[in-house]
Amino acid sequence: MGLYQLDTNLQLKHSYSSKNGLPNNLVVGLQEDNNKNIWISTKSGLSLLNTKNQNIKNFNVHDGLQGLEFQSKSIAKTFDGRIIVGGINDSMFFIQMIFH
């Protein structure tokens, strides 16, 4: 499946999948950050979609994640802009500036 961006007329604008950067096509959560980028949690890792250039940066255990699998719909932005992602093992906080 992956992720699809539609325009205002509901026409396909961009599609994102494992073919062009996502670690897995099973997307379980999305959250926009304060920089208008999109954090994407999947069943195989966490990704950051740069909405300006459409680049995808993937994060895994080598970047400090406790695991690769995330809970469905368990991603949110706190009032101060941190992104919280619910993993299978525990919840994790991400301060966006670390990953930019």
N, C-alpha and C positions, 0 to 999 in steps of 0.2 A: 504494500500500500504506500507507505511513505507519507509525505506531506505535500499539500497542494496549496498554492496561493492563487486566489481568483481576483479579477479586477471588479470594478463596480457593476459591470454587466454580467457578472458570474462566469466570465470566460477565463480559461486557464492562463495565468500569467507566468508562473514558475512551478516546477515540480522538483521535489527533493526526495532522494531515495538512496539506497546503498550503492546504486550505480554512480551517483555523483557526490558522495561524501558522507551520508549518514552511516553510522555503524550498524544499523538494523532498520528494517522497514516497519517494525512494530512500534509506532510512536505512542507513548502512554501519557505524555504531558507536554504542555507548551506554556511559556511565560515570557512576556516582553519585559526587558529591563529598562532602566532609566535612560539608556542610550539608544532606545528603539530597536535593539537587537533581540533576537528570539532564542531563548534557552529551550532545548528540546530534550526531553528524557525519553529513552527507549528501553527495550528489553536487553540491550547490549552496550549501554553507555550513555554518556551525556554529551550533547553537542551545543555549540553556540553558532547561530546563523547571523552573519553580518548582513543586515538588510540593505546596506549601501552598495556592497559589491557582490553579494550573494555567496560569499565564501563560507564554508563550514569548518569549524575547528572542533575536533573531537577530544574528549577527556576520558581517561581511564584510570586504573589503579596506579599507574606510574605518575599521574598528576595529583595523587592524594585521595582519589575516590576510595571508599571503603569496599565497593563492589561495583559490578557493571549493570546489575538489574535494578530497575526502579519500579516503585508502586504506581499503579494507574491513578491518574489525576492527583498526584501528590507533589505538586510544585506550586510555589507561590512567591510573591515579592512582599517583603516586609515594608513597613512605613518608611524605613531609612534606606531602602533600595537593595537590601541583600536578597539573594535568591535562595530559597529553602527547597531542597529536593528530598523527597522521602524514598530512601533506599530499602531494600529487603532487610538489611541488617540494622540500619539506624537512619536517623535524619541527618542531613549534612547541610551546613551553611556555606554559602559561597559569597565572598566579597568580590564583586565584579572586577575591580581594578587589578586584582591579582592575575586574572586570566586575560586581560586586554594587552 
